Amino acid sequence: MRPRSAGALLATILLCAVSARAQDPSERSAGELMDVLMWNREPVGGPFALIDHHGKRRTEADFSGKFLLIYFGFTYCPDVCPTDLQAIGLALDQLGQAGEAVQPLFITLDPERDTPPHLAEYVSLFHPRLIGLSGDATAIRTVARQYKVYYAKVPTRDGLGYTLDHSGYIYLMDRVGRYLGFFPPGTPAERMADVIRPQLEQLQP
């Protein structure tokens, strides 16, 4: 898990292409934000105030003392999001009891459709400890900026709806909210567990 790895760069380019018809894009392009992460040019992470899938207000302080695996996506994502969320759940299972020190978070980029009740149904499909977070458009935009996430609405071909183009990094944060690095889209569960395990072993007396 190295922010500067060529493999991560290639995976992100392949899986997170930007549609030419994208609407309401992030303030910076996918390429610009990818460059920031690859070369660690800016701080990643920060405070947030969102609503979990039970309708409870959550801030970063609620997860103090936990490692965080944070994934940004949307529930109507047809393939990439479910694949990565499943990998996160499997990685936590492979970590066993030590994995209790890791809190997985799914932050929607589509708050218009991903209401707390809808998120509750969705996150239950992947892991019992996965927490879904939503909020108003401003709150989502703020946290996406902090984590250098690209996302943009893209009209469907029939013109009756929309999907989202978005980056697909899985962020690993330490127990005090410091950014440790990211896993690119499609990272196997075994790889995640192998990277996280040494971090957890440092907690053992």
Summary of the structure (lengths in Angstrom):
residues: 205
radius of gyration: 16.0
end to end distance: 25.3
largest distance: 58.7
contacts: 648
relative contact order: 0.23
helix: 37%
strand: 22%
